[in-house]
């Protein structure tokens, strides 16, 4: 299983005038996508973790090799933040 970047539950221009559409689109499709890609690459060599749902992987971050933690922790934060946005 690979992690995928969830869609935002709102349009990129929904937060204007505080955040403009272009900033939101670049941040989501470029920055956040890179976090997901890096986590997937880091987990390729760890099949015991690569197939876990994101909610379970976050409970096992302490078991990951030190060189993989930054990629996975960042992606989990982004994924959970994106998945939970709009549910406030």
Secondary structure, 3 states (H helix, E strand, C coil): CCCCCCCCCCCCCCCCCCCCHHHHHHHHHHHHHHHHHHHHHHHCCCHHHHCCCHHHHHHHHHHCCHHHHHHHHHHHHHHHHHHHCCCC
